[in-house]
Amino acid sequence: MSYQIKELLLDDGDSPFAEWFGSLEAVAAAKVRVAVNRMEQGNLSNVEWFRSIGEYKIDWARGCESTWPRTD
């Protein structure tokens, strides 16, 4: 099973993810990119679920979490 990861765009076209991602150091950005690729491939082993909300945790640096709603 694979997933499509969609980026939130605000009404004004801004992307909170792109702003946050752009502020990361290169190593942290690479780890986030790997995590996104793994989720797209269906690997959700690092996801903690609460109802239909998932949080992917990267055990490396503070602030490297991604929270999203799951829609099937």
Backbone hydrogen bonds in HBPLUS format (Angstrom, degrees):
<---DONOR---> <-ACCEPTOR-->    atom                        ^
c    i                          cat <-CA-CA->   ^        H-A-AA   ^      H-
h    n   atom  resd res      DA  || num        DHA   H-A  angle D-A-AA Bond
n    s   type  num  typ     dist DA aas  dist angle  dist       angle   num
A0003-TYR N   A0040-GLU O   2.92 MM  37  4.57 157.8  1.97 120.6 127.9     1
A0010-LEU N   A0014-ASP O   2.83 MM   4  5.31 168.6  1.85 162.1 163.5     2
A0013-GLY N   A0010-LEU O   2.80 MM   3  5.14 161.0  1.83 118.8 123.0     3
A0019-GLU N   A0015-SER O   3.04 MM   4  6.29 158.9  2.09 154.1 159.9     4
A0020-TRP N   A0016-PRO O   2.97 MM   4  6.16 164.4  2.00 149.0 153.2     5
A0021-PHE N   A0017-PHE O   2.67 MM   4  5.79 173.5  1.67 163.8 166.2     6
A0022-GLY N   A0018-ALA O   2.89 MM   4  5.82 154.2  1.96 139.5 146.3     7
A0023-SER N   A0020-TRP O   3.02 MM   3  5.29 144.2  2.15 103.7 114.5     8
A0024-LEU N   A0021-PHE O   3.20 MM   3  5.47 161.8  2.23 108.7 114.3     9
A0029-ALA N   A0025-GLU O   2.90 MM   4  6.11 163.5  1.93 161.6 167.1    10
A0030-ALA N   A0026-ALA O   2.97 MM   4  6.16 153.5  2.04 146.1 153.0    11
A0031-LYS N   A0027-VAL O   3.08 MM   4  6.37 154.3  2.15 146.4 152.9    12
A0032-VAL N   A0028-ALA O   2.99 MM   4  6.28 154.5  2.05 150.8 157.8    13
A0033-ARG N   A0029-ALA O   2.91 MM   4  6.14 159.8  1.95 149.1 154.8    14
A0034-VAL N   A0030-ALA O   2.97 MM   4  6.21 157.5  2.02 148.9 154.3    15
A0035-ALA N   A0031-LYS O   3.01 MM   4  6.22 156.3  2.07 142.7 149.3    16
A0036-VAL N   A0032-VAL O   2.90 MM   4  6.21 158.9  1.95 155.0 160.2    17
A0037-ASN N   A0033-ARG O   2.98 MM   4  6.21 162.2  2.01 149.1 154.1    18
A0038-ARG N   A0034-VAL O   2.91 MM   4  6.17 155.7  1.97 150.1 156.8    19
A0039-MET N   A0035-ALA O   2.98 MM   4  6.26 157.9  2.03 150.2 155.8    20
A0040-GLU N   A0036-VAL O   2.95 MM   4  6.21 160.7  1.99 153.5 158.7    21
A0041-GLN N   A0037-ASN O   3.10 MM   4  6.32 139.7  2.26 140.9 151.3    22
A0041-GLN N   A0038-ARG O   3.17 MM   3  5.10 126.3  2.47  93.0 106.8    23
A0043-ASN N   A0038-ARG O   2.89 MM   5  5.19 150.4  1.98 157.7 148.1    24
A0042-GLY N   A0039-MET O   2.93 MM   3  5.04 159.3  1.97 107.7 113.8    25
A0047-VAL N   A0044-LEU O   3.07 MM   3  5.29 157.8  2.12 118.6 118.7    26
A0057-LYS N   A0046-ASN O   3.31 MM  11  6.07 165.0  2.34 154.7 153.6    27
A0048-GLU N   A0055-GLU O   2.95 MM   7  5.31 160.8  1.98 142.7 146.2    28
A0055-GLU N   A0048-GLU O   2.97 MM   7  5.31 147.1  2.08 140.2 150.7    29
A0050-PHE N   A0053-ILE O   2.92 MM   3  5.32 155.5  1.98 154.4 162.4    30
A0053-ILE N   A0050-PHE O   2.99 MM   3  5.32 165.6  2.01 129.1 132.7    31
A0070-ARG N   A0052-SER O   2.72 MM  18  5.33 156.3  1.77 168.6 173.1    32
A0054-GLY N   A0068-TRP O   2.89 MM  14  5.54 165.8  1.91 172.8 170.6    33
A0068-TRP N   A0054-GLY O   2.97 MM  14  5.54 156.1  2.02 154.2 161.9    34
A0056-TYR N   A0066-SER O   2.88 MM  10  5.27 157.7  1.93 155.0 157.5    35
A0066-SER N   A0056-TYR O   3.18 MM  10  5.27 151.7  2.26 139.6 147.8    36
A0058-ILE N   A0064-CYS O   3.32 MM   6  5.78 153.4  2.39 165.9 173.6    37
A0060-TRP N   A0058-ILE O   2.81 MM   2  5.62 130.5  2.05 110.9  95.2    38
A0064-CYS N   A0061-ALA O   3.34 MM   3  5.97 144.2  2.48 140.8 137.4    39
